Amino acid sequence: MPGFPQPILRPPNNVVRHRIGRSRFPGGGLGVFATVDIKQGDLVFSERPFFISLRHIPCAFNELWPELAASKGIRQRETDLKMMLNRMPEEDRKTYLSLHSFQEDKEMGPLTGIFHTNSFSLDQLVGSEHVGESYSGVFRDGSRINTSCSPSLGCWFNLPTFAMEFRAVRNIKQGEELTIKYFQNVLEYREERHVALANYGFTCECHSCKRWPYSDLARASILLNQDPKRWRLVLWLMKQELKGVSQGWVVEQSVRTVQAIEQEGLEVAPPYYDHLAFLVDAYCAMGNVKEAVTWLRKFEATKRVGYGGEEKSVRELLHTVKSHRTWDWASRVKAVIMHTGIASA
């Protein structure tokens, strides 16, 4: 890969936007905090892993003695990690050993426990998807971030820079502890989330868990409206011309869902992205530049969390709106209805 690796991305003017400190979560140990106010979509920090390994060390499968083969693989894993650790610079070795470990398996050694507790998936590594391998990395600062069921950060591995980017999924205040999710789906109910977090040896006491059962009710409402159904947009445009349906009809459900997601701090959930995209579609279809740009700015900020990139200027947002695939659909639908005589019929 020519020019690999590219320079790591930094916040504007190299301002340090995070610090390590004592976590405010019960039993959280160290945590990561915001040193300045941070806007939704902005880069908080980016860093390269100082330790990379296969997520699972392959071992020969024994059909007659599968448990024995698995046990041998676990022991081999610990031996391999010890060998890798001995090759590290002293500072990195101390950093690795200082990380918290929850040993889910009694046979799992301490080094393996640290790796599984603190590593991030590096799915974008070239070639791993072809051989069925999954790589993970441990980070000096990123591995200090604690979990929340309403996380404030999202992360993605930028292969050209070979670094993990941690970005704000919503506006963050100075001094706020930064959090990520340690499980797949933040829309799961509290009981399901706690089962997933049991692998880390603690019971989550984040704001969302403390608000149970109200937080579960909010999640149920969001799940009921998780798909904005873009076909509604075309039907609405036709009904508007035929029966004078108000413009608010097509967007109000998505606006309410977005507001519910933001109130619960669930901006990392896929429905948030989907409803923002739908609102951009809808306001572009209406030809409403102001609202389209407002929702597009929020949509672009959310998109940067998962794919990186820099904030677009107002001029770029306007160009995106005017060239959007649904731009001024309302006028085109009206022209078709008038041309075909459906309105008079």
LINQUI-V599071 format. One record per residue. N is the residue number from 1. RES is the residue in one small letter. NEAR is the number of other C-alpha atoms within 10 Angstrom. D_CENTER is the distance of its C-alpha to the mean C-alpha in Angstrom with 1 decimal. Layout:
N,RES,NEAR,D_CENTER / N,RES,NEAR,D_CENTER
//
This chain:
1,m,5,26.9 / 2,p,6,28.9 / 3,g,8,27.9 / 4,f,10,25.4 / 5,p,12,23.6 / 6,q,13,23.0 / 7,p,11,22.8 / 8,i,16,19.7 / 9,l,18,18.2 / 10,r,16,19.2 / 11,p,13,18.9 / 12,p,9,22.0 / 13,n,6,25.3 / 14,n,9,23.7 / 15,v,12,23.1 / 16,v,14,21.6 / 17,r,17,18.9 / 18,h,19,18.4 / 19,r,14,20.8 / 20,i,16,21.3 / 21,g,13,23.1 / 22,r,12,24.1 / 23,s,18,21.4 / 24,r,13,22.3 / 25,f,16,21.0 / 26,p,11,23.9 / 27,g,10,24.3 / 28,g,16,21.1 / 29,g,14,23.2 / 30,l,17,21.8 / 31,g,22,18.6 / 32,v,22,17.1 / 33,f,22,18.1 / 34,a,19,17.9 / 35,t,19,21.3 / 36,v,16,21.1 / 37,d,12,19.7 / 38,i,19,16.4 / 39,k,16,15.5 / 40,q,21,12.4 / 41,g,28,10.9 / 42,d,25,13.2 / 43,l,26,13.0 / 44,v,22,13.7 / 45,f,23,14.8 / 46,s,23,14.8 / 47,e,20,16.7 / 48,r,20,18.1 / 49,p,20,18.4 / 50,f,14,21.9 / 51,f,18,22.1 / 52,i,18,21.1 / 53,s,17,22.4 / 54,l,15,22.1 / 55,r,17,20.0 / 56,h,14,23.3 / 57,i,14,26.7 / 58,p,13,28.7 / 59,c,14,32.0 / 60,a,10,35.0 / 61,f,13,35.0 / 62,n,11,38.2 / 63,e,9,39.0 / 64,l,8,41.7 / 65,w,9,39.9 / 66,p,12,36.1 / 67,e,12,35.6 / 68,l,13,37.7 / 69,a,15,35.7 / 70,a,16,32.4 / 71,s,14,34.0 / 72,k,14,35.3 / 73,g,18,31.9 / 74,i,21,30.5 / 75,r,14,33.4 / 76,q,16,33.0 / 77,r,21,29.4 / 78,e,19,30.5 / 79,t,15,33.4 / 80,d,15,31.2 / 81,l,17,28.8 / 82,k,15,31.9 / 83,m,11,33.3 / 84,m,14,30.1 / 85,l,18,30.0 / 86,n,10,33.7 / 87,r,11,33.0 / 88,m,14,30.5 / 89,p,9,31.7 / 90,e,11,32.7 / 91,e,8,30.1 / 92,d,16,27.2 / 93,r,16,29.0 / 94,k,12,29.3 / 95,t,13,25.7 / 96,y,22,24.7 / 97,l,14,27.4 / 98,s,10,26.3 / 99,l,19,22.9 / 100,h,19,22.9 / 101,s,19,23.6 / 102,f,19,23.7 / 103,q,19,25.9 / 104,e,14,25.2 / 105,d,11,28.1 / 106,k,6,31.4 / 107,e,13,32.3 / 108,m,16,29.2 / 109,g,19,30.2 / 110,p,16,28.8 / 111,l,21,27.3 / 112,t,22,25.5 / 113,g,19,24.3 / 114,i,19,22.8 / 115,f,25,21.1 / 116,h,20,19.5 / 117,t,21,18.5 / 118,n,23,16.9 / 119,s,20,15.8 / 120,f,23,12.5 / 121,s,17,12.6 / 122,l,24,13.8 / 123,d,16,13.7 / 124,q,16,14.8 / 125,l,16,18.0 / 126,v,9,20.9 / 127,g,11,23.1 / 128,s,14,21.2 / 129,e,12,20.5 / 130,h,7,24.3 / 131,v,7,25.6 / 132,g,7,23.3 / 133,e,15,22.1 / 134,s,18,18.7 / 135,y,18,18.4 / 136,s,20,16.6 / 137,g,21,17.0 / 138,v,24,17.9 / 139,f,21,17.3 / 140,r,16,19.8 / 141,d,18,17.6 / 142,g,25,14.0 / 143,s,20,15.6 / 144,r,22,17.0 / 145,i,22,13.9 / 146,n,21,14.4 / 147,t,22,12.5 / 148,s,23,12.4 / 149,c,28,12.0 / 150,s,24,11.1 / 151,p,25,8.8 / 152,s,25,9.3 / 153,l,28,7.0 / 154,g,22,3.8 / 155,c,24,5.7 / 156,w,21,7.6 / 157,f,23,11.3 / 158,n,22,13.7 / 159,l,16,16.7 / 160,p,15,19.4 / 161,t,18,18.9 / 162,f,20,18.1 / 163,a,22,15.7 / 164,m,24,12.2 / 165,e,26,10.8 / 166,f,25,9.3 / 167,r,26,8.8 / 168,a,28,9.4 / 169,v,29,7.6 / 170,r,24,11.2 / 171,n,13,14.6 / 172,i,21,15.4 / 173,k,15,19.0 / 174,q,13,20.9 / 175,g,14,21.4 / 176,e,16,18.3 / 177,e,24,16.8 / 178,l,25,13.3 / 179,t,22,11.1 / 180,i,21,8.0 / 181,k,20,8.1 / 182,y,21,10.7 / 183,f,15,10.8 / 184,q,10,9.4 / 185,n,16,9.9 / 186,v,22,10.0 / 187,l,23,12.7 / 188,e,16,15.0 / 189,y,19,18.0 / 190,r,20,18.8 / 191,e,11,21.2 / 192,e,12,18.8 / 193,r,20,16.1 / 194,h,19,19.0 / 195,v,12,20.2 / 196,a,14,17.1 / 197,l,17,17.2 / 198,a,13,20.9 / 199,n,15,20.2 / 200,y,20,19.6 / 201,g,12,22.8 / 202,f,13,22.1 / 203,t,14,21.7 / 204,c,22,18.9 / 205,e,15,20.5 / 206,c,15,17.7 / 207,h,14,18.5 / 208,s,20,17.2 / 209,c,21,19.2 / 210,k,12,22.2 / 211,r,12,22.2 / 212,w,13,22.7 / 213,p,13,24.1 / 214,y,13,23.2 / 215,s,20,19.4 / 216,d,19,20.0 / 217,l,12,22.1 / 218,a,18,19.5 / 219,r,22,17.0 / 220,a,15,20.0 / 221,s,14,20.7 / 222,i,21,17.2 / 223,l,14,17.5 / 224,l,9,20.9 / 225,n,16,19.7 / 226,q,19,16.4 / 227,d,15,18.2 / 228,p,20,19.7 / 229,k,11,22.3 / 230,r,16,23.2 / 231,w,8,26.8 / 232,r,13,27.3 / 233,l,22,27.3 / 234,v,17,30.3 / 235,l,11,32.2 / 236,w,20,31.8 / 237,l,24,33.1 / 238,m,19,36.1 / 239,k,13,36.8 / 240,q,17,36.6 / 241,e,19,39.4 / 242,l,15,41.4 / 243,k,10,41.1 / 244,g,11,39.7 / 245,v,14,36.5 / 246,s,12,34.7 / 247,q,14,31.8 / 248,g,9,29.8 / 249,w,12,29.9 / 250,v,22,27.3 / 251,v,19,24.6 / 252,e,12,25.3 / 253,q,15,23.3 / 254,s,23,20.1 / 255,v,16,20.7 / 256,r,14,21.3 / 257,t,23,18.1 / 258,v,22,16.0 / 259,q,13,18.1 / 260,a,18,17.7 / 261,i,22,13.9 / 262,e,16,14.2 / 263,q,13,17.1 / 264,e,19,15.2 / 265,g,20,12.2 / 266,l,25,9.8 / 267,e,25,8.1 / 268,v,27,4.7 / 269,a,17,7.4 / 270,p,14,8.6 / 271,p,22,11.9 / 272,y,24,10.9 / 273,y,18,10.4 / 274,d,18,13.5 / 275,h,26,15.7 / 276,l,23,15.2 / 277,a,20,16.3 / 278,f,23,19.1 / 279,l,27,20.3 / 280,v,27,20.6 / 281,d,25,22.5 / 282,a,28,24.7 / 283,y,27,25.7 / 284,c,27,26.4 / 285,a,25,28.5 / 286,m,19,30.4 / 287,g,19,30.9 / 288,n,15,29.6 / 289,v,17,28.5 / 290,k,13,27.7 / 291,e,16,25.3 / 292,a,24,23.8 / 293,v,22,23.1 / 294,t,14,21.7 / 295,w,19,19.1 / 296,l,23,18.5 / 297,r,21,17.7 / 298,k,17,15.0 / 299,f,21,13.7 / 300,e,20,13.9 / 301,a,25,12.1 / 302,t,25,9.0 / 303,k,16,9.7 / 304,r,22,10.1 / 305,v,24,6.7 / 306,g,19,6.1 / 307,y,12,9.9 / 308,g,21,11.5 / 309,g,15,14.9 / 310,e,11,16.9 / 311,e,14,17.6 / 312,k,13,20.2 / 313,s,10,23.6 / 314,v,11,25.2 / 315,r,9,27.5 / 316,e,12,24.7 / 317,l,19,23.1 / 318,l,17,26.6 / 319,h,12,27.2 / 320,t,17,24.0 / 321,v,24,25.1 / 322,k,17,28.7 / 323,s,12,27.8 / 324,h,14,25.2 / 325,r,12,26.2 / 326,t,19,27.0 / 327,w,23,28.8 / 328,d,19,32.0 / 329,w,20,31.9 / 330,a,23,33.9 / 331,s,15,36.9 / 332,r,13,36.8 / 333,v,17,36.7 / 334,k,18,39.6 / 335,a,13,41.6 / 336,v,14,41.3 / 337,i,16,42.4 / 338,m,13,45.3 / 339,h,10,46.3 / 340,t,11,46.4 / 341,g,10,48.2 / 342,i,12,45.7 / 343,a,14,45.8 / 344,s,8,49.6 / 345,a,6,49.6
//
